[in-house]
């Protein structure tokens, strides 16, 4: 199945959060590494045990 033409074929998030901006504009920068870590793709601090390997898929 082609996930480009059918994105619902990809795993879906269990939790969604809407981000509402108070003014019009464009996103200038996103720290993808931090976002991935917050989703569980890495450790926030040394000794943290949980890493969700599916985040990197």
C-alpha positions in Angstrom: 0.0 0.0 0.0 1.3 3.4 -0.9 1.5 5.6 2.2 2.0 8.8 0.1 -1.5 8.4 -1.4 -3.0 6.9 1.8 -1.3 8.4 4.9 -3.9 6.7 7.1 -2.0 3.5 6.4 0.8 4.8 8.7 0.6 4.3 12.5 -1.6 7.0 14.1 -0.7 9.0 17.2 -2.6 8.1 20.3 -2.5 11.8 21.5 -2.7 14.9 19.4 -2.2 18.5 20.6 -3.3 21.5 18.7 -1.0 24.5 18.8 -2.8 27.8 18.3 -0.9 30.9 17.5 -2.0 34.3 18.6 -0.8 36.0 15.4 -0.4 35.2 11.7 3.0 34.1 10.4 5.3 31.2 9.5 7.3 28.7 11.5 10.9 29.7 11.1 12.6 26.9 13.0 11.9 23.5 14.5 14.3 21.6 16.7 13.6 18.1 15.2 16.0 16.4 17.5 14.3 17.8 20.6 10.9 17.0 19.2 11.9 13.4 18.5 13.4 13.0 22.0 10.1 14.3 23.6 8.2 11.7 21.5 10.4 9.0 23.0 13.1 8.5 20.4 15.9 9.3 22.9 16.8 10.0 26.5 16.2 13.3 28.1 18.8 12.6 30.8 21.4 10.0 31.5 19.9 7.0 33.2 16.4 7.4 31.7 15.2 3.9 30.8 12.3 4.3 28.3 13.2 4.6 24.6 10.3 4.0 22.1 12.0 2.5 19.1 8.9 3.0 16.9 9.3 6.8 17.0 12.3 6.5 14.7 10.4 4.3 12.1 
